[in-house]
Each structure stands twice: as structure tokens, then as C-alpha cells.
Amino acid sequence: MEQVNLALEPLRIFLTQLGEFLPKLILAIVILIAGWLLAKSVRFVMIRGLKAVNFNVLADRAGIDNFLKQGGIKSDTVGILGVLAYWFVILATLMVTFNGLGLAYVTELVGQVLLFIPKVIVAVLILAFGAYFARFVSTTLTTYLRNVGLEDATMLGRITFYAIMVFVVLIALDQVSIGGDVIRLSFLILLSGAVLAAALAFGIGGQKSAAELLEKWRPRKTGGKGRG
């Protein structure tokens, strides 16, 4: 009898552990299903909410949607934000599920990915609003310079647009912790070099060219003086 008990002891331990694990597994499945349904609802609400405040119009005017289409991405900016919100809820659900199953390492790994998604959402919003602002400033400046008769108004408007976009991209990259000090220092070095080169060109060997360029950019008078 004692030998039979010894032989059945591993089976008894297995059944005990299985009995303790099955409720956790069933609860994990329920949490996964509920999280999946919640994620779909959050994505739907996110997309409808952004369209309700005309964020899709802003993203389209900023040129981001067109940029995504040129890159072969079928979804627009609103759709991407909806997908990010969807996966945020899914990852949060997985973290709760793995934590309930006692998988601490996997829970920590999923938690790190989960914390990254809000940064990506903020970076996308920064790019959208920044691109819209850059295009608005560029268009306004170009229109004003054309009205005062300044030549190369379009070129100056484009330079303004790209200058603002460089800062916007740097802010977005800093938000997602990509590049950090390396990108900022590289940009400052390139900017300093460009400014120094321009200063040397105009200050040392380009006085005549600078005078001609300033004369070219001087606003033209559209009418003569009236007779007294």
C-alpha cells in the first residue's frame, strides 16, 4: 500500500497544481477577451473623436497623410493613432494577464513596451501640429513677401518651412528618446557651420554679391509720386 501511495504521489502533486492553475487560466482567458473588446471600442472612440475635432483635416493640410501615402502606408494619421490606442489597451491587458499567471519577467517586458506607446502618440501629435504650424507660417510669409514685391519669396517660404520642421522632428525624436544628445549636437554643429560659412562668404569675399542680393530683395515701388 505504501508503494502504491509513493507511485501515485507525483500524479497527486500534478493534479493539485493543475487545480490551482486552471482558475488562473480561465480568469486570464476572460481578461484577454474583455481586453480585446475594450481595445476595439477604444480604437473606435479614438478615431471618431479625432474626426469630430477635425484632426484628420489638420493632418491632411499639414501634409502628413500625403507623406504616408507616398511611403506606401494605406492608413492615415487618425487611423495610426487609433491603432496605437488599440495596442496600448491590448498590451495593458497582456500585462494584467501575465501578472495574474505569475510571469513576472514577461509582465515587466510588456510594461516597458506599454510605456513606449504613449510617447509615440505624443510624437505623432507633435509632428501633426508642428507640420501644420510650419506650413501656415511658410504660406503666410510667402504671401506677405510677394505682396511687398520681394523676389524669391517662394524660396524663403520653403526655407522657413524646413527650418521649423527640423525643430519639430527633433522635438518628436526627443519625445520617443531616439538619438537624444547625439542628434541635437549634430544639428547644432551643422547649423553653426552653415551660419559661419554664410558669414564668411558675405563678410569676406561676397560684399558685391551681398549688395546685389539685398538690392534684388528690396521691395519694389508699385507706383510713382503724384504731381504737385
KOLPATI-859441 format. One record per residue (C-alpha): x, y, z; residue number from 1. Coordinates in Angstrom, 1 decimal. Layout:
KOLPATI-859441
<atom east="X" north="Y" up="Z" resi="NUM"/>
...
//
This chain:
KOLPATI-859441
<atom east="0.0" north="0.0" up="0.0" resi="1"/>
<atom east="2.8" north="2.3" up="0.8" resi="2"/>
<atom east="4.5" north="1.6" up="-2.5" resi="3"/>
<atom east="1.2" north="2.5" up="-4.3" resi="4"/>
<atom east="1.0" north="5.8" up="-2.4" resi="5"/>
<atom east="4.6" north="6.6" up="-3.4" resi="6"/>
<atom east="3.8" north="5.8" up="-7.0" resi="7"/>
<atom east="0.7" north="8.0" up="-7.1" resi="8"/>
<atom east="2.4" north="10.9" up="-5.3" resi="9"/>
<atom east="3.7" north="12.6" up="-8.5" resi="10"/>
<atom east="0.2" north="12.3" up="-10.0" resi="11"/>
<atom east="-1.4" north="13.8" up="-6.9" resi="12"/>
<atom east="1.0" north="16.7" up="-6.9" resi="13"/>
<atom east="0.3" north="17.3" up="-10.6" resi="14"/>
<atom east="-3.4" north="17.3" up="-10.1" resi="15"/>
<atom east="-3.1" north="19.7" up="-7.2" resi="16"/>
<atom east="-1.0" north="22.1" up="-9.2" resi="17"/>
<atom east="-3.4" north="21.8" up="-12.2" resi="18"/>
<atom east="-6.3" north="22.5" up="-9.9" resi="19"/>
<atom east="-4.6" north="25.7" up="-8.7" resi="20"/>
<atom east="-3.6" north="26.8" up="-12.2" resi="21"/>
<atom east="-6.9" north="26.2" up="-14.0" resi="22"/>
<atom east="-8.8" north="29.0" up="-12.3" resi="23"/>
<atom east="-6.0" north="31.4" up="-13.1" resi="24"/>
<atom east="-6.0" north="30.2" up="-16.7" resi="25"/>
<atom east="-9.8" north="30.7" up="-17.0" resi="26"/>
<atom east="-9.5" north="34.1" up="-15.5" resi="27"/>
<atom east="-6.7" north="35.0" up="-17.9" resi="28"/>
<atom east="-8.8" north="34.0" up="-20.9" resi="29"/>
<atom east="-11.7" north="36.1" up="-19.6" resi="30"/>
<atom east="-9.4" north="39.1" up="-19.2" resi="31"/>
<atom east="-8.0" north="38.7" up="-22.7" resi="32"/>
<atom east="-11.4" north="38.6" up="-24.3" resi="33"/>
<atom east="-12.6" north="41.6" up="-22.3" resi="34"/>
<atom east="-9.4" north="43.5" up="-23.1" resi="35"/>
<atom east="-9.7" north="42.7" up="-26.8" resi="36"/>
<atom east="-13.3" north="44.0" up="-26.8" resi="37"/>
<atom east="-12.2" north="47.1" up="-24.9" resi="38"/>
<atom east="-9.3" north="47.7" up="-27.3" resi="39"/>
<atom east="-11.7" north="47.7" up="-30.3" resi="40"/>
<atom east="-14.0" north="50.1" up="-28.5" resi="41"/>
<atom east="-11.1" north="52.4" up="-27.6" resi="42"/>
<atom east="-9.9" north="52.4" up="-31.2" resi="43"/>
<atom east="-13.4" north="53.2" up="-32.5" resi="44"/>
<atom east="-13.8" north="56.1" up="-30.0" resi="45"/>
<atom east="-10.4" north="57.4" up="-30.7" resi="46"/>
<atom east="-11.0" north="57.6" up="-34.5" resi="47"/>
<atom east="-14.4" north="59.1" up="-34.1" resi="48"/>
<atom east="-13.2" north="61.6" up="-31.5" resi="49"/>
<atom east="-10.3" north="62.8" up="-33.7" resi="50"/>
<atom east="-12.5" north="63.1" up="-36.7" resi="51"/>
<atom east="-15.1" north="65.0" up="-34.6" resi="52"/>
<atom east="-12.5" north="67.7" up="-33.8" resi="53"/>
<atom east="-11.3" north="67.7" up="-37.5" resi="54"/>
<atom east="-7.9" north="66.4" up="-36.6" resi="55"/>
<atom east="-7.9" north="64.4" up="-39.9" resi="56"/>
<atom east="-8.3" north="67.8" up="-41.8" resi="57"/>
<atom east="-5.4" north="69.2" up="-39.8" resi="58"/>
<atom east="-3.2" north="66.2" up="-40.6" resi="59"/>
<atom east="-4.1" north="66.4" up="-44.3" resi="60"/>
<atom east="-3.4" north="70.1" up="-44.6" resi="61"/>
<atom east="-0.1" north="69.5" up="-42.7" resi="62"/>
<atom east="0.9" north="67.1" up="-45.5" resi="63"/>
<atom east="1.4" north="64.1" up="-43.2" resi="64"/>
<atom east="-1.3" north="62.0" up="-44.8" resi="65"/>
<atom east="0.2" north="62.6" up="-48.2" resi="66"/>
<atom east="3.6" north="61.7" up="-46.9" resi="67"/>
<atom east="2.3" north="58.4" up="-45.5" resi="68"/>
<atom east="0.7" north="57.6" up="-48.9" resi="69"/>
<atom east="3.9" north="58.2" up="-50.7" resi="70"/>
<atom east="5.6" north="55.8" up="-48.3" resi="71"/>
<atom east="3.1" north="53.1" up="-49.2" resi="72"/>
<atom east="1.1" north="53.3" up="-45.9" resi="73"/>
<atom east="-2.6" north="53.0" up="-46.6" resi="74"/>
<atom east="-3.8" north="54.3" up="-43.2" resi="75"/>
<atom east="-3.9" north="58.0" up="-42.4" resi="76"/>
<atom east="-2.8" north="59.7" up="-39.3" resi="77"/>
<atom east="-6.1" north="59.2" up="-37.5" resi="78"/>
<atom east="-6.0" north="55.5" up="-38.3" resi="79"/>
<atom east="-2.4" north="55.2" up="-37.0" resi="80"/>
<atom east="-3.4" north="56.9" up="-33.7" resi="81"/>
<atom east="-6.4" north="54.6" up="-33.4" resi="82"/>
<atom east="-4.1" north="51.5" up="-33.9" resi="83"/>
<atom east="-1.7" north="52.8" up="-31.3" resi="84"/>
<atom east="-4.6" north="53.2" up="-28.8" resi="85"/>
<atom east="-5.8" north="49.7" up="-29.7" resi="86"/>
<atom east="-2.4" north="48.2" up="-29.0" resi="87"/>
<atom east="-2.0" north="50.2" up="-25.8" resi="88"/>
<atom east="-5.1" north="48.5" up="-24.4" resi="89"/>
<atom east="-4.0" north="45.1" up="-25.7" resi="90"/>
<atom east="-0.6" north="45.4" up="-24.0" resi="91"/>
<atom east="-2.2" north="46.6" up="-20.8" resi="92"/>
<atom east="-4.4" north="43.5" up="-20.9" resi="93"/>
<atom east="-1.5" north="41.2" up="-21.5" resi="94"/>
<atom east="0.4" north="42.8" up="-18.6" resi="95"/>
<atom east="-2.5" north="42.1" up="-16.3" resi="96"/>
<atom east="-2.9" north="38.6" up="-17.7" resi="97"/>
<atom east="0.7" north="37.6" up="-17.3" resi="98"/>
<atom east="0.9" north="39.2" up="-13.8" resi="99"/>
<atom east="-2.1" north="37.0" up="-12.8" resi="100"/>
<atom east="-0.3" north="33.9" up="-14.1" resi="101"/>
<atom east="2.8" north="34.8" up="-12.1" resi="102"/>
<atom east="5.0" north="35.5" up="-15.1" resi="103"/>
<atom east="6.9" north="38.5" up="-13.6" resi="104"/>
<atom east="9.6" north="38.8" up="-16.3" resi="105"/>
<atom east="7.1" north="38.8" up="-19.2" resi="106"/>
<atom east="5.0" north="41.3" up="-17.3" resi="107"/>
<atom east="7.9" north="43.7" up="-16.9" resi="108"/>
<atom east="8.8" north="43.3" up="-20.6" resi="109"/>
<atom east="5.3" north="44.1" up="-21.7" resi="110"/>
<atom east="5.2" north="47.0" up="-19.3" resi="111"/>
<atom east="8.2" north="48.6" up="-20.9" resi="112"/>
<atom east="6.6" north="48.3" up="-24.3" resi="113"/>
<atom east="3.4" north="49.7" up="-22.9" resi="114"/>
<atom east="5.1" north="52.8" up="-21.6" resi="115"/>
<atom east="6.6" north="53.5" up="-25.0" resi="116"/>
<atom east="3.3" north="53.7" up="-26.9" resi="117"/>
<atom east="2.1" north="57.0" up="-25.2" resi="118"/>
<atom east="5.4" north="58.6" up="-26.2" resi="119"/>
<atom east="4.8" north="57.5" up="-29.8" resi="120"/>
<atom east="1.2" north="59.0" up="-29.7" resi="121"/>
<atom east="2.6" north="62.3" up="-28.4" resi="122"/>
<atom east="5.3" north="62.3" up="-31.0" resi="123"/>
<atom east="2.8" north="61.8" up="-33.8" resi="124"/>
<atom east="0.7" north="64.7" up="-32.4" resi="125"/>
<atom east="3.8" north="66.9" up="-32.2" resi="126"/>
<atom east="4.6" north="66.1" up="-35.9" resi="127"/>
<atom east="1.0" north="66.8" up="-37.0" resi="128"/>
<atom east="0.6" north="70.2" up="-35.2" resi="129"/>
<atom east="4.2" north="71.1" up="-35.9" resi="130"/>
<atom east="3.9" north="70.4" up="-39.6" resi="131"/>
<atom east="0.6" north="72.4" up="-39.8" resi="132"/>
<atom east="2.2" north="75.3" up="-38.0" resi="133"/>
<atom east="5.3" north="75.2" up="-40.3" resi="134"/>
<atom east="3.1" north="75.2" up="-43.4" resi="135"/>
<atom east="0.9" north="78.0" up="-42.0" resi="136"/>
<atom east="4.0" north="80.2" up="-41.2" resi="137"/>
<atom east="5.6" north="79.4" up="-44.6" resi="138"/>
<atom east="2.4" north="80.2" up="-46.6" resi="139"/>
<atom east="1.8" north="83.4" up="-44.6" resi="140"/>
<atom east="5.4" north="84.6" up="-45.1" resi="141"/>
<atom east="5.4" north="83.7" up="-48.8" resi="142"/>
<atom east="2.2" north="85.7" up="-49.3" resi="143"/>
<atom east="3.5" north="88.7" up="-47.4" resi="144"/>
<atom east="6.8" north="88.8" up="-49.3" resi="145"/>
<atom east="5.0" north="88.5" up="-52.6" resi="146"/>
<atom east="2.7" north="91.4" up="-51.7" resi="147"/>
<atom east="5.6" north="93.7" up="-50.8" resi="148"/>
<atom east="7.3" north="92.8" up="-54.2" resi="149"/>
<atom east="10.2" north="90.7" up="-52.8" resi="150"/>
<atom east="11.7" north="88.3" up="-55.2" resi="151"/>
<atom east="12.5" north="84.7" up="-54.2" resi="152"/>
<atom east="9.5" north="84.8" up="-51.8" resi="153"/>
<atom east="8.8" north="81.1" up="-52.5" resi="154"/>
<atom east="12.3" north="80.0" up="-51.7" resi="155"/>
<atom east="12.3" north="81.9" up="-48.4" resi="156"/>
<atom east="9.0" north="80.4" up="-47.6" resi="157"/>
<atom east="10.3" north="76.9" up="-48.2" resi="158"/>
<atom east="13.4" north="77.6" up="-46.1" resi="159"/>
<atom east="11.2" north="78.7" up="-43.3" resi="160"/>
<atom east="9.1" north="75.6" up="-43.6" resi="161"/>
<atom east="12.0" north="73.2" up="-43.5" resi="162"/>
<atom east="13.7" north="75.1" up="-40.7" resi="163"/>
<atom east="10.6" north="74.8" up="-38.5" resi="164"/>
<atom east="10.2" north="71.1" up="-39.4" resi="165"/>
<atom east="13.8" north="70.3" up="-38.4" resi="166"/>
<atom east="13.0" north="71.6" up="-34.8" resi="167"/>
<atom east="9.6" north="69.8" up="-34.8" resi="168"/>
<atom east="11.3" north="66.5" up="-35.8" resi="169"/>
<atom east="14.0" north="67.0" up="-33.2" resi="170"/>
<atom east="11.3" north="67.5" up="-30.5" resi="171"/>
<atom east="9.4" north="64.4" up="-31.7" resi="172"/>
<atom east="12.5" north="62.3" up="-31.6" resi="173"/>
<atom east="13.4" north="63.5" up="-28.2" resi="174"/>
<atom east="9.9" north="62.6" up="-27.0" resi="175"/>
<atom east="10.4" north="58.9" up="-28.0" resi="176"/>
<atom east="14.0" north="59.0" up="-26.7" resi="177"/>
<atom east="15.6" north="58.4" up="-30.1" resi="178"/>
<atom east="19.0" north="59.9" up="-30.8" resi="179"/>
<atom east="19.0" north="62.3" up="-27.8" resi="180"/>
<atom east="22.1" north="64.4" up="-27.4" resi="181"/>
<atom east="23.8" north="63.0" up="-30.4" resi="182"/>
<atom east="21.2" north="64.2" up="-32.9" resi="183"/>
<atom east="20.9" north="67.6" up="-31.1" resi="184"/>
<atom east="24.7" north="68.2" up="-31.1" resi="185"/>
<atom east="25.0" north="67.1" up="-34.7" resi="186"/>
<atom east="22.2" north="69.5" up="-35.7" resi="187"/>
<atom east="23.8" north="72.4" up="-33.8" resi="188"/>
<atom east="27.2" north="71.6" up="-35.4" resi="189"/>
<atom east="25.7" north="71.6" up="-38.9" resi="190"/>
<atom east="23.7" north="74.8" up="-38.2" resi="191"/>
<atom east="26.8" north="76.6" up="-36.7" resi="192"/>
<atom east="28.9" north="75.5" up="-39.7" resi="193"/>
<atom east="26.3" north="76.8" up="-42.2" resi="194"/>
<atom east="25.9" north="80.1" up="-40.4" resi="195"/>
<atom east="29.7" north="80.5" up="-40.2" resi="196"/>
<atom east="30.2" north="79.7" up="-43.9" resi="197"/>
<atom east="27.5" north="82.1" up="-44.9" resi="198"/>
<atom east="29.0" north="84.8" up="-42.7" resi="199"/>
<atom east="32.5" north="84.3" up="-44.2" resi="200"/>
<atom east="31.1" north="84.3" up="-47.7" resi="201"/>
<atom east="29.2" north="87.5" up="-47.3" resi="202"/>
<atom east="31.7" north="89.2" up="-45.0" resi="203"/>
<atom east="35.0" north="88.4" up="-46.8" resi="204"/>
<atom east="34.5" north="87.6" up="-50.4" resi="205"/>
<atom east="30.9" north="88.4" up="-51.2" resi="206"/>
<atom east="30.3" north="92.0" up="-50.5" resi="207"/>
<atom east="29.4" north="92.7" up="-54.1" resi="208"/>
<atom east="27.2" north="89.6" up="-54.3" resi="209"/>
<atom east="25.5" north="90.5" up="-51.0" resi="210"/>
<atom east="24.8" north="94.0" up="-52.1" resi="211"/>
<atom east="23.3" north="92.7" up="-55.4" resi="212"/>
<atom east="21.2" north="90.2" up="-53.4" resi="213"/>
<atom east="19.9" north="92.8" up="-51.0" resi="214"/>
<atom east="19.1" north="95.1" up="-53.9" resi="215"/>
<atom east="17.3" north="92.2" up="-55.5" resi="216"/>
<atom east="15.3" north="91.5" up="-52.4" resi="217"/>
<atom east="14.4" north="95.2" up="-51.8" resi="218"/>
<atom east="10.7" north="95.8" up="-52.1" resi="219"/>
<atom east="9.7" north="97.4" up="-55.4" resi="220"/>
<atom east="7.6" north="100.5" up="-55.6" resi="221"/>
<atom east="4.4" north="99.9" up="-57.5" resi="222"/>
<atom east="3.6" north="103.5" up="-58.3" resi="223"/>
<atom east="5.2" north="106.8" up="-58.8" resi="224"/>
<atom east="4.6" north="110.0" up="-56.9" resi="225"/>
<atom east="1.7" north="112.2" up="-57.9" resi="226"/>
<atom east="2.3" north="115.6" up="-59.5" resi="227"/>
<atom east="2.0" north="118.6" up="-57.2" resi="228"/>
//
